[in-house]
């Protein structure tokens, strides 16, 4: 004897099932082999800008055009059951034609009524907006940190500018004296003019570096030579190192390594680490700063900044990169936190350790360009 479900029971079950599907936080679409929508829950209608019941019978290409081809291929495979997570860069289309970012999860099942594809759609619009706002806030914090950094090294930058400007003035005065004494001394005048040009270029480079650090822009990625980044950072702060009585050593053993990144932001990270190293050595009888590169790990370049200070206290080792933790009396505790944020945006990391020979070592790992 075969038991047949009562029609009223079946209807009640369908009502319950629809209520459950409509309560889901994800848009849910049921499509046939021809990629025509056979069912859409209420969330799907809201996400795509339709009234409840309006989506059924529409082609999937009008809702999620990028996924239609993959679902069509799946529906015509010998094995009709397949599950996949679609690319996060898929886009949906609202009723008014507006595209919006979505994340898709697809599964196929074989039911009594034939092949059916189940497509879950998550609207990422709010998430992308939040990510953009977070990126803007990160850039703003990085800019504020750079402005503070410029204040700390303003004396060094002023000295870097004063030297070429003084040389330009001295050469111009010498040229005037020669012209008054011997207007025909073209050779000497040519040498003086060449010196003026070179010093003018040097002053221009200093101003350009300063403008780059102060500029408030979104990240600009490009191919960067790691050694050039280190040299530029040291050049900016060189006079400050001299005034602090710090001897600096460069051990750049990976000469042609390149990374993809924003030069201003990576230079900001290096300058922060160098200034921190100098601050750590303020009471040390021997003040040596060492910046070295290491390419021993395939696909990665490591930049180390070492000092000969007292090292990092054990109780601070776990919190040095946390916001608002600072060992400086007037420090805000944001420098290292911003450094970590900037490096992670570049696919890199920053860590610290106390070497056996003493002092502290901060090291940056960045992915190399292929």
C-alpha positions as CSV (number, residue, x, y, z in Angstrom):
1,X,0.0,0.0,0.0
2,X,1.4,3.4,-1.0
3,X,0.9,6.4,1.1
4,X,0.3,9.6,-0.8
5,X,0.8,13.0,0.9
6,X,-2.4,15.0,1.4
7,X,-2.6,18.0,-0.9
8,X,-3.3,20.3,2.0
9,X,-0.2,19.0,3.8
10,X,1.9,19.6,0.7
11,X,0.5,23.2,0.4
12,X,1.3,23.9,4.0
13,X,4.9,22.6,3.6
14,X,5.4,24.8,0.5
15,X,4.2,27.8,2.4
16,X,6.5,27.1,5.3
17,X,9.4,26.5,2.8
18,X,8.8,29.8,1.1
19,X,8.6,31.6,4.4
20,X,12.0,30.1,5.4
21,X,13.5,31.1,2.0
22,X,12.1,34.6,2.2
23,X,13.7,35.0,5.6
24,X,17.2,34.3,4.4
25,X,19.6,37.3,4.5
26,X,21.0,36.3,1.0
27,X,19.3,36.7,-2.3
28,X,18.4,33.3,-3.6
29,X,17.7,32.4,-7.2
30,X,16.6,29.1,-8.7
31,X,17.4,28.7,-12.4
32,X,16.7,26.0,-15.0
33,X,19.0,24.6,-17.7
34,X,18.2,27.5,-20.0
35,X,19.4,30.0,-17.2
36,X,15.9,31.3,-16.7
37,X,14.9,32.2,-13.2
38,X,12.2,29.9,-11.8
39,X,12.1,31.2,-8.3
40,X,13.5,34.2,-6.4
41,X,13.0,34.9,-2.7
42,X,12.0,38.4,-1.3
43,X,15.6,39.3,-0.6
44,X,16.5,38.8,-4.3
45,X,13.7,41.0,-5.3
46,X,14.9,43.8,-3.0
47,X,18.6,43.4,-4.0
48,X,17.8,43.6,-7.7
49,X,15.2,46.3,-7.4
50,X,12.1,44.3,-8.4
51,X,8.8,43.7,-6.7
52,X,8.2,40.3,-5.2
53,X,7.3,37.8,-7.9
54,X,8.6,40.0,-10.8
55,X,11.9,38.2,-11.3
56,X,10.5,34.7,-12.1
57,X,10.6,34.0,-15.8
58,X,13.4,36.5,-16.5
59,X,16.7,35.4,-18.0
60,X,19.6,35.2,-15.5
61,X,21.7,37.3,-17.8
62,X,19.5,40.3,-16.9
63,X,20.5,39.9,-13.3
64,X,24.0,38.4,-13.1
65,X,25.4,38.5,-16.7
66,X,29.0,37.5,-15.8
67,X,27.9,34.2,-14.1
68,X,25.5,33.1,-16.8
69,X,28.1,31.4,-19.0
70,X,29.6,29.3,-16.1
71,X,26.1,28.2,-15.0
72,X,25.1,27.3,-18.6
73,X,28.2,25.1,-18.9
74,X,27.5,23.4,-15.6
75,X,23.9,22.7,-16.6
76,X,25.1,20.8,-19.7
77,X,27.8,18.7,-18.1
78,X,27.5,14.9,-17.9
79,X,27.6,15.2,-14.1
80,X,24.9,17.8,-13.3
81,X,25.9,18.3,-9.7
82,X,28.5,21.0,-9.1
83,X,29.2,23.6,-6.5
84,X,31.5,26.6,-6.7
85,X,32.2,29.9,-5.1
86,X,32.2,32.5,-7.9
87,X,34.8,35.3,-8.2
88,X,34.3,38.2,-5.8
89,X,34.6,40.6,-8.7
90,X,31.3,39.5,-10.2
91,X,28.7,42.2,-10.8
92,X,24.9,42.2,-10.6
93,X,22.5,44.4,-12.5
94,X,19.6,46.2,-10.8
95,X,16.3,46.8,-12.6
96,X,17.4,50.3,-13.6
97,X,20.6,48.9,-15.2
98,X,22.9,50.0,-12.3
99,X,25.8,47.5,-11.8
100,X,26.8,46.6,-8.2
101,X,29.4,44.2,-6.7
102,X,28.3,40.8,-5.6
103,X,29.6,37.6,-4.2
104,X,28.1,34.4,-5.6
105,X,27.7,30.9,-4.3
106,X,26.4,28.4,-6.8
107,X,25.2,24.8,-6.4
108,X,23.4,22.5,-8.8
109,X,21.1,19.7,-7.9
110,X,19.0,17.1,-9.9
111,X,15.4,17.1,-8.7
112,X,12.2,15.3,-9.9
113,X,11.5,18.3,-12.1
114,X,15.0,18.1,-13.6
115,X,18.2,20.0,-13.3
116,X,18.1,23.1,-11.1
117,X,20.7,25.6,-10.3
118,X,20.7,27.4,-6.9
119,X,22.4,30.7,-6.9
120,X,23.0,32.7,-3.6
121,X,23.8,36.4,-4.2
122,X,25.4,38.6,-1.5
123,X,25.2,42.4,-2.2
124,X,28.7,43.8,-1.4
125,X,27.8,47.5,-2.0
126,X,27.8,48.5,1.6
127,X,31.0,46.4,2.3
128,X,32.8,48.1,-0.7
129,X,31.7,51.5,0.5
130,X,33.0,50.7,4.0
131,X,36.3,49.5,2.5
132,X,36.7,52.7,0.6
133,X,36.0,54.8,3.7
134,X,38.5,52.8,5.6
135,X,41.1,53.3,2.9
136,X,40.5,57.1,3.0
137,X,40.8,57.1,6.7
138,X,44.1,55.1,6.4
139,X,45.5,57.5,3.9
140,X,44.5,60.5,6.2
141,X,46.2,58.9,9.2
142,X,49.3,58.2,7.1
143,X,49.3,61.8,5.9
144,X,49.1,63.2,9.4
145,X,51.9,60.9,10.4
146,X,54.0,62.2,7.6
147,X,53.4,65.8,8.6
148,X,54.5,65.0,12.1
149,X,57.5,63.2,10.7
150,X,58.4,66.3,8.7
151,X,58.3,68.4,11.9
152,X,60.8,66.0,13.5
153,X,63.3,66.2,10.7
154,X,62.7,69.8,9.7
155,X,66.2,70.8,10.9
156,X,67.8,68.2,8.7
157,X,65.8,69.3,5.7
158,X,66.6,73.0,6.3
159,X,70.3,72.1,6.4
160,X,70.0,70.1,3.2
161,X,68.5,73.2,1.5
162,X,70.9,75.7,3.1
163,X,73.9,74.0,1.7
164,X,73.1,74.2,-2.0
165,X,71.5,77.6,-1.6
166,X,74.6,78.9,0.0
167,X,76.7,77.4,-2.7
168,X,74.6,79.0,-5.4
169,X,75.0,82.4,-3.7
170,X,78.7,82.0,-3.3
171,X,79.2,80.9,-6.9
172,X,77.1,83.8,-8.2
173,X,79.1,86.3,-6.2
174,X,82.4,84.8,-7.4
175,X,81.1,85.0,-11.0
176,X,80.3,88.7,-10.6
177,X,83.8,89.4,-9.2
178,X,85.4,87.6,-12.1
179,X,83.4,89.5,-14.7
180,X,84.4,92.8,-13.0
181,X,88.0,91.7,-13.0
182,X,88.2,90.0,-16.4
183,X,85.1,90.0,-18.6
184,X,86.8,87.6,-21.0
185,X,87.3,84.7,-18.5
186,X,84.6,82.6,-20.1
187,X,86.2,79.3,-18.9
188,X,85.9,80.2,-15.3
189,X,82.4,81.6,-15.7
190,X,81.4,78.3,-17.4
191,X,82.6,76.2,-14.4
192,X,80.8,78.5,-12.0
193,X,77.6,78.3,-14.0
194,X,77.9,74.5,-14.0
195,X,78.2,74.5,-10.2
196,X,75.2,76.7,-9.9
197,X,73.1,74.3,-12.0
198,X,74.2,71.3,-10.0
199,X,73.4,73.0,-6.7
200,X,70.1,74.2,-8.0
201,X,69.2,70.6,-9.0
202,X,70.2,69.4,-5.5
203,X,68.0,72.0,-3.8
204,X,65.2,71.1,-6.2
205,X,65.5,67.4,-5.3
206,X,65.2,68.2,-1.6
207,X,62.1,70.3,-2.2
208,X,60.7,67.6,-4.4
209,X,61.2,65.0,-1.6
210,X,59.6,67.3,0.9
211,X,56.6,68.0,-1.3
212,X,56.2,64.2,-1.9
213,X,56.1,63.5,1.8
214,X,53.6,66.4,2.5
215,X,51.4,65.6,-0.5
216,X,48.1,64.1,0.5
217,X,47.1,61.6,-2.2
218,X,45.8,58.1,-2.5
219,X,48.4,55.3,-3.0
220,X,50.2,55.4,-6.3
221,X,51.8,52.0,-7.1
222,X,54.8,51.6,-9.3
223,X,58.0,49.6,-9.6
224,X,60.5,50.7,-7.0
225,X,64.2,49.8,-6.5
226,X,64.6,48.9,-2.9
227,X,68.1,50.3,-2.6
228,X,66.9,53.6,-4.0
229,X,64.2,53.7,-1.3
230,X,66.9,53.3,1.4
231,X,69.3,55.8,-0.1
232,X,66.5,58.4,-0.5
233,X,65.4,57.9,3.2
234,X,68.9,58.3,4.5
235,X,69.6,61.3,2.2
236,X,66.5,63.1,3.8
237,X,67.7,62.5,7.4
238,X,71.4,62.4,6.9
239,X,72.1,65.8,8.6
240,X,69.9,64.8,11.5
241,X,72.0,61.7,12.0
242,X,75.1,63.8,12.1
243,X,73.6,66.2,14.6
244,X,72.6,63.2,16.8
245,X,76.1,61.8,16.6
246,X,74.8,58.6,14.9
247,X,77.1,56.7,12.6
248,X,75.1,55.0,9.8
249,X,76.1,51.9,7.8
250,X,74.4,50.6,4.7
251,X,74.6,46.9,3.8
252,X,72.6,46.7,0.6
253,X,73.5,43.2,-0.6
254,X,70.5,42.8,-3.0
255,X,71.3,45.5,-5.6
256,X,68.6,45.1,-8.2
257,X,65.6,44.0,-6.2
258,X,62.3,45.7,-7.1
259,X,59.0,45.9,-5.3
260,X,55.5,47.2,-6.3
261,X,54.5,50.0,-4.1
262,X,54.0,53.7,-3.3
263,X,57.4,55.3,-2.9
264,X,56.2,58.1,-0.5
265,X,54.6,55.6,1.9
266,X,57.5,53.2,1.9
267,X,59.9,56.0,2.5
268,X,57.7,57.2,5.4
269,X,58.0,53.7,6.9
270,X,61.8,53.7,6.6
271,X,62.1,57.2,8.1
272,X,59.9,56.3,11.0
273,X,62.1,53.3,11.8
274,X,65.3,55.3,11.4
275,X,64.0,58.1,13.7
276,X,62.9,55.5,16.3
277,X,66.3,53.9,16.1
278,X,68.0,57.2,16.7
279,X,65.7,58.0,19.7
280,X,66.5,54.6,21.2
281,X,70.2,55.3,21.1
282,X,70.0,58.8,22.7
283,X,71.7,57.6,25.9
284,X,73.9,55.0,24.3
285,X,77.7,55.6,24.4
286,X,78.0,53.9,20.9
287,X,75.4,55.0,18.3
288,X,75.4,53.0,15.2
289,X,72.5,52.7,12.8
290,X,72.6,49.8,10.2
291,X,70.2,49.4,7.3
292,X,70.6,46.2,5.4
293,X,68.7,44.2,2.8
294,X,68.4,40.5,2.6
295,X,67.1,38.4,-0.3
296,X,67.6,34.9,1.2
297,X,63.9,34.1,1.2
298,X,62.7,33.5,-2.4
299,X,60.2,36.0,-3.6
300,X,60.8,38.3,-0.6
301,X,63.0,41.2,0.1
302,X,63.8,42.0,3.8
303,X,64.9,45.5,4.9
304,X,66.4,45.6,8.4
305,X,66.9,48.7,10.6
306,X,69.2,48.0,13.5
307,X,70.4,50.2,16.4
308,X,72.8,49.8,19.3
309,X,70.3,51.0,21.9
310,X,69.0,49.0,24.9
311,X,66.7,46.9,22.9
312,X,63.0,46.3,23.3
313,X,61.7,45.5,26.7
314,X,60.2,42.0,26.9
315,X,56.9,43.3,28.2
316,X,56.5,45.7,25.2
317,X,57.4,43.2,22.5
318,X,53.7,42.2,22.0
319,X,52.4,45.7,22.0
320,X,54.9,47.8,20.0
321,X,52.7,47.8,16.9
322,X,49.5,48.4,18.7
323,X,47.9,51.9,18.4
324,X,48.5,54.4,21.3
325,X,51.4,52.4,22.8
326,X,54.6,54.5,22.9
327,X,57.8,54.5,24.9
328,X,58.4,58.2,24.1
329,X,57.3,60.8,26.7
330,X,55.5,62.8,24.1
331,X,54.7,60.1,21.6
332,X,51.2,59.4,20.3
333,X,51.9,55.7,19.8
334,X,50.7,55.7,16.1
335,X,53.9,55.6,14.2
336,X,54.5,51.9,14.2
337,X,50.8,51.1,14.0
338,X,50.6,53.2,10.8
339,X,53.8,51.6,9.5
340,X,52.2,48.1,9.8
341,X,49.0,49.3,8.1
342,X,50.9,50.8,5.2
343,X,53.0,47.7,4.8
344,X,50.0,45.3,4.9
345,X,48.4,47.4,2.2
346,X,51.6,46.6,0.1
347,X,51.3,42.9,0.9
348,X,54.2,43.1,3.4
349,X,54.8,42.8,7.1
350,X,56.9,44.4,9.8
351,X,58.3,42.7,12.9
352,X,60.9,43.3,15.6
353,X,63.4,41.4,17.6
354,X,66.4,41.9,19.9
355,X,69.5,40.5,18.2
356,X,72.0,38.5,20.4
357,X,74.6,41.2,19.9
358,X,72.4,43.8,21.5
359,X,70.1,46.7,20.4
360,X,66.9,46.3,18.5
361,X,66.1,45.2,14.9
362,X,63.0,46.1,13.0
363,X,62.6,44.2,9.8
364,X,60.2,44.7,6.8
365,X,59.3,41.9,4.4
366,X,57.9,42.9,1.0
367,X,57.0,40.7,-2.0
368,X,59.5,41.1,-4.8
369,X,58.3,41.9,-8.3
370,X,58.7,39.0,-10.7
